[in-house]
Amino acid sequence: MRIKFKILILTLLVVSGNVLAQVPAKPITAEEEQKIWSTDSVGNKMADKLVNDNLNMFVSDKLDSLVNTWYIKNAFSYNKSEFDSLPGELKGYLPDSVYTSRLQAIDSFLPLPYNETVRNFIGLYTIRKRELTSYIIGLSNYYFPIFEEALERYQLPHELKYLPIIESALNPKAFSRAGASGLWQFMIGTGKLYGLEINSYIDERNDPIKSSDAAARYLRDLYSIYGDWHVVIAAYNCGPGNINKAVRRSGGKQSYWDIYYSLPRETRGYIPVFIAASYMMHYAKEHQLLAAEPKFKTTTDTIEIHNYLNFEQLAAVMNISVEELRQLNPQYRRDIVPARPEKPYILKLPSDKISAFIDNQNQIFAYNRDKYFPNNMLVPLKGRHTSRGNIADMKEITHVVKSGESIGTVALKYKVSITEIRDWNDLSKKRRIHAGERLIVYVPGKTLKNKEASIEKPKSKEANPAAQQTADSKTQQVKTGKAADSKTTESQESAAAAEYILYTVQSGDSLFTIAKKFPGITDADIKAFNNIRNVKGLYPGQQIKIPKKA
């Protein structure tokens, strides 16, 4: 209930735009600085408690995730012998006085105190993970202007652009065990709350521009609640609910250092990581950290797409790799731009490819059209075959993962293989599924028809009581031995079936777009023929009847 209340507050803030005016954050006081370095009853430094091995591993994993991205494998070059040529003093930690004076010299909107945990993470970025830090600096030249534009739009401190370094190591397709995704690591619920489109084909959490705008609005709303940027950054990591609990446990105090020991362990180290990332970006030159330079032009431009497009179509005609298209457009989950005339989408391309796309777009869209989009319809997974035949001949089901379910249990339920589920949903071998996640499953039509009750479907609000009563009546007839009446009913059904054809609803379909596929049929015809009351109640995999006059 408390979480719903918090979401309601954030929603009202988004709608009204009524946020507190921006005021400079108070510098950390001498008393607060002393509190960080004071000793507890057993003589241990409080700063020592800040060190969190789990968080250290978390940040290292985020950095290591960069290694598997297409950019790092193919687009950036790094001299691995660079570390050997470093001066001796840069191969280890510098004196604390150097770190302290440098942090104090940064003209930062946010206070940047120094302690042993900050030192630990400065070492991670400048010594232990130098190679990956160079990649981050190289990628920052591409992503930081996007972040800064979004932060400026909502008059937020530009220093917040360092948050994605911690959250994702600037990997736009980073995915956490908890289900957070993208540069800013949005959860599905929060992403949708801030207007990001997330479905089987699109995940705008991975769109650098749209996710940055959503993140800036989220940070703005958090600041309007807490008024302390350290607390806001902590809330971004652990959620407002945990911050509110920490405030209550601390007797209503709202300063970050006052609620510090009531925060989750990982969040306690989150501010030191942020400070270390700020230090690293400001003093990269002093540590001889050079940006890993891309091997190709990074200038890009966008073009609006108004029809279904597969990346392979574009790659075949324009001599650009599918991998590069994925990196430039990480929001498209299946290498498909599911654009339609009434709902266009943006495609990002290298600037020198835009003119070629415009000149050749008819050829691009026509290339192997029937293979990628049979009957000009959106068919997932590029028409690939599985052990069960062509996907185009199978029914698509959206399965909502329940708590405790694994890929194996889902595969067993629908009598498909684990490999097929991973293939259909682009899941890596190491990736686990989590409760609430939606999986696409393909089931043969006959199997689906015979085992309708076992298939996951959203509950339809258009259920016809009269139809249900008829079905119950048929069941009763069989039970009471009225076989003749049952056969008569079945004959009537067969005659009725000859008057319509079944259409399987695809992702993004509406009654209007479906009607356009059948000449002579209107959306009103389909609505009346299927007794549909709520036109927004369609869902992928649903079967509706199209009158045979089509």
For each residue, the residues with C-beta under 8 A, 3 or more apart:
1: 4 5
2: 5 6 241 244
3: 6 7 241
4: 1 7 8
5: 1 2 8 9
6: 2 3 9 10 240 241 244
7: 3 4 10 11 189 193
8: 4 5 11 12
9: 5 6 12 13 225
10: 6 7 13 14 193 218 221 240
11: 7 8 14 15 193
12: 8 9 15 16
13: 9 10 16 17 18 19 221 224 225
14: 10 11 17 193 194 217 221
15: 11 12
16: 12 13
17: 13 14
18: 13 224
19: 13 220 221 223 224
20: 23 223 224 227
21:
22: 155 156 223
23: 20
24: 109
25: 109 110 111 157 228 229 230
26: 29 111
27: 111
28: 32 33 111 113 257
29: 26 32 33
30: 33 34
31: 34 35
32: 28 29 35 36 113 255 257
33: 28 29 30 36 37 113
34: 30 31 37 38
35: 31 32 38 46 257
36: 32 33 46 47 113 115 257
37: 33 34 45 46 47 115
38: 34 35 45 46
39: 43 44 45 46
40: 43 44 46
41:
42:
43: 39 40
44: 39 40 48 49
45: 37 38 39 48 49 116
46: 35 36 37 38 39 40 49 50
47: 36 37 50 115 116 117
48: 44 45 51 116
49: 44 45 46 268
50: 46 47 115 116 117 268 269 272
51: 48 56 116 117 120 269
52: 55 56 117 265 266 268 269
53: 56 57
54: 57 58 265 266
55: 52 58 59 265 266 269 270 273
56: 51 52 53 59 60 120 121 124 269
57: 53 54 60 61
58: 54 55 61 62 266
59: 55 56 62 63 121 124 166 273
60: 56 57 63 64 124 129
61: 57 58 64 65
62: 58 59 65 66 166 167 168 169 171 174
63: 59 60 66 129 132 133 136 169
64: 60 61 67 132
65: 61 62 68 69 168 169 171 174
66: 62 63 69 72 132 135 136 169 170 171
67: 64 72 73 132
68: 65 72 73
69: 65 66 72 73 171 173 327
70: 73 74 75 323 324 326 327
71: 74 75 76 135 139 294 327
72: 66 67 68 69 75 76 135
73: 67 68 69 70
74: 70 71 295 323
75: 70 71 72 294 295 296 324 327
76: 71 72 135 138 292 293 294 295
77: 292 293 295
78: 82 131 134 135 292
79: 82
80: 83 131
81: 84 85
82: 78 79 85 86 130 134 288 290
83: 80 86 91 130 131
84: 81
85: 81 82
86: 82 83 90 91 288
87: 90 91 288
88: 91 92
89: 92 94
90: 86 87 126 127 287 288
91: 83 86 87 88 127
92: 88 89 127
93: 119 122 123 127
94: 89 98 99
95: 98 99
96: 99 100 114 119
97: 100 101
98: 94 95 101 102
99: 94 95 96 102 103 114 118 119 122 279
100: 96 97 103 104 114
101: 97 98 104 105
102: 98 99 105 106 279 282 283 286
103: 99 100 106 112 113 114 118 275 279
104: 100 101 112
105: 101 102
106: 102 103 112 278 279 282
107:
108: 111 112 159 278
109: 24 25 157 158 159 229
110: 25 157 159 229 230 233 278
111: 25 26 27 28 108 230
112: 103 104 106 108 275 278 279
113: 28 32 33 36 103 118 275
114: 96 99 100 103 118 119 275
115: 36 37 47 50 118 119 272
116: 45 47 48 50 51 119 120
117: 47 50 51 52 120 121 269 272
118: 99 103 113 114 115 121 122 272 275 276 279
119: 93 96 99 114 115 116 122 123
120: 51 56 116 117 123 124 272 276
121: 56 59 117 118 124 125 272 273 275 276 277
122: 93 99 118 119 125 126 276 279 280
123: 93 119 120 126 127 128
124: 56 59 60 120 121 127 128 129 276
125: 121 122 129 133 276 277 279 280
126: 90 122 123 130 133 280 287 289
127: 90 91 92 93 123 124 130
128: 123 124
129: 60 63 124 125 132 133
130: 82 83 126 127 133 134 289
131: 78 80 83 134 135
132: 63 64 66 67 129 135 136 169
133: 63 125 126 129 130 136 137 280 284 289
134: 78 82 130 131 137 138 289 290 291 292
135: 66 71 72 76 78 131 132 138 139 292
136: 63 66 132 133 139 140 165 169 170
137: 133 134 140 141 281 284 289 290 291 292
138: 76 134 135 141 142 291 292 293 294
139: 71 135 136 142 143 170
140: 136 137 143 144 165 170 281 291
141: 137 138 144 291 298
142: 138 139 145 146 298
143: 139 140 146 147 164 170 183 208
144: 140 141 147 148 161
145: 142 148 149
146: 142 143 149 150 208 209 212
147: 143 144 150 151 160 161 164 212
148: 144 145 151 152 158 161
149: 145 146 152 153 212
150: 146 147 153 154 209 212 213 215 216
151: 147 148 154 156 157 158 160 161 216
152: 148 149 155 156 158
153: 149 150 213 216
154: 150 151 216 217 219 220
155: 22 152
156: 22 151 152 160 216 219 220 223
157: 25 109 110 151 160 229
158: 109 148 151 152 161
159: 108 109 110 162 278
160: 147 151 156 157 163 216 219 233
161: 144 147 148 151 158 164
162: 159 165 166 274 277 278 281
163: 160 166 167 184 215 233 236 274
164: 143 147 161 167 168 170 183 184 185
165: 136 140 162 168 169 170 277 281
166: 59 62 162 163 270 273 274 277
167: 62 163 164 174 180 183 184 185
168: 62 65 164 165 171 172 174 182 183 184 185
169: 62 63 65 66 132 136 165 174
170: 66 136 139 140 143 164 165 183
171: 62 65 66 69 168 174 183
172: 168 182 183 206 208 327 330
173: 69 181 182 206 330
174: 62 65 167 168 169 171 181 182 183 185
175: 179 180 181 431
176: 179 180 181 185
177: 432 434
178: 187 434
179: 175 176 187 188 434 436 437
180: 167 175 176 185 186 187 205
181: 173 174 175 176 185 186 203 205 206
182: 168 172 173 174 185 186 203 205 206 207 211 330
183: 143 164 167 168 170 171 172 174 206 208 211 212
184: 163 164 167 168 205 211 212 214 215
185: 164 167 168 174 176 180 181 182
186: 180 181 182 190 191 194 196 205 211 214 215
187: 178 179 180 190 191
188: 179 191 192 198 205 436 437
189: 7 192 193
190: 186 187 193 194 218
191: 186 187 188 194 196 198 204 205 211 214
192: 188 189 195 196 198
193: 7 10 11 14 189 190
194: 14 186 190 191 214 217 218
195: 192 214
196: 186 191 192 204 205 207 210 211 214
197: 202 203 204
198: 188 191 192 202 203 204 205
199: 202 203 507
200: 333 334 380 398 438 440 507 540
201: 332 333 334 336 338 378 380 507 508
202: 197 198 199 331 332 333 338 345
203: 181 182 197 198 199 206 207 331 333
204: 191 196 197 198 207 210 211 331
205: 180 181 182 184 186 188 191 196 198 211 331
206: 172 173 181 182 183 203 211 330 331
207: 182 196 203 204 210 211 330 331
208: 143 146 172 183 211 212 330
209: 146 150 212 213
210: 196 204 207 213 214 331
211: 182 183 184 186 191 196 204 205 206 207 208 214 215
212: 146 147 149 150 183 184 208 209 215 216
213: 150 153 209 210 216 217
214: 184 186 191 194 195 196 210 211 217 218
215: 150 163 184 186 211 212 218 219
216: 150 151 153 154 156 160 212 213 219 220
217: 14 154 194 213 214 220 221
218: 10 190 194 214 215 221 222 236
219: 154 156 160 215 216 222 223 232 236
220: 19 154 156 216 217 223 224
221: 10 13 14 19 217 218 224 225
222: 218 219 225 226 232 235 236 240
223: 19 20 22 156 219 220 226 227 229 232
224: 13 18 19 20 220 221 227
225: 9 13 221 222 240
226: 222 223 231 232 235 243 254
227: 20 223 224 231 254
228: 25 231 232 254 255 256
229: 25 109 110 157 223 232 233
230: 25 110 111 233 234 255 256 257 271
231: 226 227 228 234 235 243 254 255 256 259
232: 219 222 223 226 228 229 235 236
233: 110 160 163 229 230 236 237 270 271 274
234: 230 231 237 238 243 256 263 267 270 271
235: 222 226 231 232 238 239 240 242 243
236: 163 218 219 222 232 233
237: 233 234 266 267 270
238: 234 235 242 243 263 264 266 267 270
239: 235 242 243
240: 6 10 222 225 235 243 244
241: 2 3 6 244 245
242: 235 238 239 245 246 263 264 267
243: 226 231 234 235 238 239 240 246 247 259 263
244: 2 6 240 241 247 248
245: 241 242 248 249 262
246: 242 243 249 250 259 262 263
247: 243 244 250 252 253 254 259 262
248: 244 245 252
249: 245 246 259 262
250: 246 247 253 258 259 262
251:
252: 247 248
253: 247 250 258 259
254: 226 227 228 231 247 258 259
255: 32 228 230 231 258 259
256: 228 230 231 234 259 260 271
257: 28 32 35 36 230 260
258: 250 253 254 255
259: 231 243 246 247 249 250 253 254 255 256 262 263
260: 256 257 263 268
261: 268
262: 245 246 247 249 250 259
263: 234 238 242 243 246 259 260 267 268
264: 238 242 267 268
265: 52 54 55 268 269
266: 52 54 55 58 237 238 269 270
267: 234 237 238 242 263 264 270
268: 49 50 52 260 261 263 264 265 271
269: 50 51 52 55 56 117 265 266 272 273
270: 55 166 233 234 237 238 266 267 273 274
271: 230 233 234 256 268 274 275
272: 50 115 117 118 120 121 269 275 276
273: 55 59 121 166 269 270 276 277
274: 162 163 166 233 270 271 277 278
275: 103 112 113 114 118 121 271 272 278 279
276: 118 120 121 122 124 125 272 273 279 280
277: 121 125 162 165 166 273 274 280 281
278: 106 108 110 112 159 162 274 275 281 282
279: 99 102 103 106 112 118 122 125 275 276 282 283
280: 122 125 126 133 276 277 283 284 287 289
281: 137 140 162 165 277 278 284
282: 102 106 278 279
283: 102 279 280 286 287
284: 133 137 280 281 287 289 290
285: 288 289
286: 102 283
287: 90 126 280 283 284
288: 82 86 87 90 285
289: 126 130 133 134 137 280 284 285
290: 82 134 137 284
291: 134 137 138 140 141
292: 76 77 78 134 135 137 138
293: 76 77 138
294: 71 75 76 138 297 298
295: 74 75 76 77
296: 75 350
297: 294 350 351 352
298: 141 142 294
299: 350 351
300: 328 348 349 350 351
301: 348 349 350 351 354
302: 346 347 348 349
303: 346 347 349 354 357 358
304: 344 345 346 347
305: 309 337 339 344 345 346 347
306: 339 340 341 344
307: 339 340 341 365
308: 336 337 338 339 340 372 373 376 378
309: 305 313 314 336 337 339 347 364 365
310: 313 314 335 336 337 372 373 382
311: 314 315 322 325 326 332 335 336
312: 315 316 322 335 368 372 382
313: 309 310 316 317 364 365 367 368 372
314: 309 310 311 317 318 320 325 357 364
315: 311 312 318 319 320 321 322 325
316: 312 313 367 368
317: 313 314 360 363 364 367
318: 314 315 353 356 357 360 364
319: 315
320: 314 315 324 325 349 350 353
321: 315 324 325
322: 311 312 315 325 326 335
323: 70 74 326 327
324: 70 75 320 321 327 328 350
325: 311 314 315 320 321 322 328 329 335 349
326: 70 311 322 323 329 330 332 335
327: 69 70 71 75 172 323 324 330
328: 300 324 325 348 349 350
329: 325 326 332 337 347 348
330: 172 173 182 206 207 208 326 327
331: 202 203 204 205 206 207 210
332: 201 202 311 326 329 335 336 337
333: 200 201 202 203 426
334: 200 201 380 381 382 426
335: 310 311 312 322 325 326 332 382
336: 201 308 309 310 311 332 372 378 380 382
337: 305 308 309 310 329 332 345 347
338: 201 202 308 345 378 507 508
339: 305 306 307 308 309 343 344 345
340: 306 307 308 343 344 508 513
341: 306 307 344
342: 512 513
343: 339 340 508
344: 304 305 306 339 340 341
345: 202 304 305 337 338 339
346: 302 303 304 305
347: 302 303 304 305 309 329 337
348: 300 301 302 328 329
349: 300 301 302 303 320 325 328 353 354 357
350: 296 297 299 300 301 320 324 328 353
351: 297 299 300 301 354
352: 297 355 356
353: 318 320 349 350 356 357
354: 301 303 349 351 357 358
355: 352 358 359
356: 318 352 353 359 360
357: 303 314 318 349 353 354 360 361 364
358: 303 354 355 361
359: 355 356
360: 317 318 356 357 363 364
361: 357 358 364 365
362: 365 366
363: 317 360 366 367
364: 309 313 314 317 318 357 360 361 367
365: 307 309 313 361 362 369
366: 362 363 369
367: 313 316 317 363 364
368: 312 313 316 371 372
369: 365 366 372 373 376
370: 373 374
371: 368 374 382 383
372: 308 310 312 313 336 368 369 379 382 383
373: 308 310 369 370 376 377 378 379
374: 370 371 377 379 383 392
375: 517
376: 308 369 373
377: 373 374 506 517
378: 201 308 336 338 373 506 507 508
379: 372 373 374 383 391 392 506
380: 200 201 334 336 391 396 424 440 507
381: 334 384 391 423 424
382: 310 312 334 335 336 371 372
383: 371 372 374 379 390 391 392
384: 381 391 423
385: 389 390 391
386: 389 391 420 423 442
387: 417 420
388: 394 416 420 442 444
389: 385 386 393 394 444
390: 383 385 393 394
391: 379 380 381 383 384 385 386 394 442
392: 374 379 383
393: 389 390 444 445
394: 388 389 390 391 442 443 444 445
395: 442 443 444 445 448 504 541 543
396: 380 440 441 442 504 506 540 541
397: 414 440 441 442 443 448 455 456 457 541
398: 200 438 439 440 441 456 539 540 541
399: 410 413 414 438 439 440 441 456
400: 436 437 438 456
401: 405 410 433 434 435 436 437 438 439
402: 405 435
403: 435
404: 435
405: 401 402 409 410 433 435
406: 409 410 432 433
407: 410 411 418 421 422 427 432 433
408: 411 412 418
409: 405 406 412 413
410: 399 401 405 406 407 413 414 421 433 439 441
411: 407 408 414 415 416 417 418 420 421
412: 408 409 415
413: 399 409 410 454
414: 397 399 410 411 441 443 455
415: 411 412 447
416: 388 411 420 421 441 442 443
417: 387 411 420 421
418: 407 408 411 421 422
419: 422 423
420: 386 387 388 411 416 417 423 424 442
421: 407 410 411 416 417 418 424 425 427 439 441
422: 407 418 419 425 426 427 428 429
423: 381 384 386 419 420 426
424: 380 381 420 421 439 440 441 442
425: 421 422 439 440
426: 333 334 422 423
427: 407 421 422 431 433
428: 422 431
429: 422
430:
431: 175 427 428
432: 177 406 407
433: 401 405 406 407 410 427 437 439
434: 177 178 179 401 437
435: 401 402 403 404 405
436: 179 188 400 401
437: 179 188 400 401 433 434
438: 200 398 399 400 401
439: 398 399 401 410 421 424 425 433
440: 200 380 396 397 398 399 424 425
441: 396 397 398 399 410 414 416 421 424
442: 386 388 391 394 395 396 397 416 420 424
443: 394 395 397 414 416 447 448 455
444: 388 389 393 394 395 447 448
445: 393 394 395 448 449
446: 449 450
447: 415 443 444 450 451
448: 395 397 443 444 445 451 452 455
449: 445 446 452
450: 446 447
451: 447 448 454 455
452: 448 449 455
453:
454: 413 451
455: 397 414 443 448 451 452
456: 397 398 399 400
457: 397 460 539 541 542
458: 539
459:
460: 457 463 537 542
461: 533 534 537
462: 530 531 532 533 534 537
463: 460 467 468
464: 467 468 531
465: 468 469
466: 469 470
467: 463 464 470 471 531
468: 463 464 465 471 472
469: 465 466 472 473
470: 466 467 473 474
471: 467 468 474 475
472: 468 469 475 476
473: 469 470 476 477
474: 470 471 477 478 486 489
475: 471 472 478 479
476: 472 473 479 480
477: 473 474 480 482 483 485 486 489
478: 474 475 481 482 483 486
479: 475 476
480: 476 477
481: 478
482: 477 478 485 486
483: 477 478 486 487
484: 487 488
485: 477 482 488 489
486: 474 477 478 482 483 489 490
487: 483 484 490 491
488: 484 485 491 492
489: 474 477 485 486 492 493
490: 486 487 493 494
491: 487 488 494 495
492: 488 489 495 496
493: 489 490 496 497
494: 490 491 497 498
495: 491 492 498 499
496: 492 493 499 500
497: 493 494 500
498: 494 495 548
499: 495 496 547 548
500: 496 497 529 545 546 547 548
501: 545 546 548 550
502: 543 544 545 546
503: 514 517 543 544 545 546
504: 395 396 541 542 543
505: 509 514 538 539 540 541 542 543 544
506: 377 378 379 396 509 540
507: 199 200 201 338 378 380 540
508: 201 338 340 343 378 513
509: 505 506 513 514 538 540
510: 513 514 523 535 538
511: 514 515 523 526 527 532 535 538
512: 342 515 516 523
513: 340 342 508 509 510 516 517
514: 503 505 509 510 511 517 518 523 526 544 546
515: 511 512 518 521 522 523 525 526
516: 512 513
517: 375 377 503 513 514
518: 514 515 521 546 550
519: 550
520: 549 550
521: 515 518 525 526 546 547 549 550
522: 515 525 526
523: 510 511 512 514 515 526 527 535
524: 527 528
525: 515 521 522 528 529 547
526: 511 514 515 521 522 523 529 530 532 544 545 546 547
527: 511 523 524 530 532 535
528: 524 525 531
529: 500 525 526 545 546 547
530: 462 526 527 544 545
531: 462 464 467 528
532: 462 511 526 527 535 537 544
533: 461 462 537
534: 461 462 537
535: 510 511 523 527 532 538
536:
537: 460 461 462 532 533 534
538: 505 509 510 511 535 542 544
539: 398 457 458 505 542
540: 200 396 398 505 506 507 509
541: 395 396 397 398 457 504 505
542: 457 460 504 505 538 539
543: 395 502 503 504 505
544: 502 503 505 514 526 530 532 538
545: 500 501 502 503 526 529 530
546: 500 501 502 503 514 518 521 526 529 550
547: 499 500 521 525 526 529 550
548: 498 499 500 501
549: 520 521
550: 501 518 519 520 521 546 547
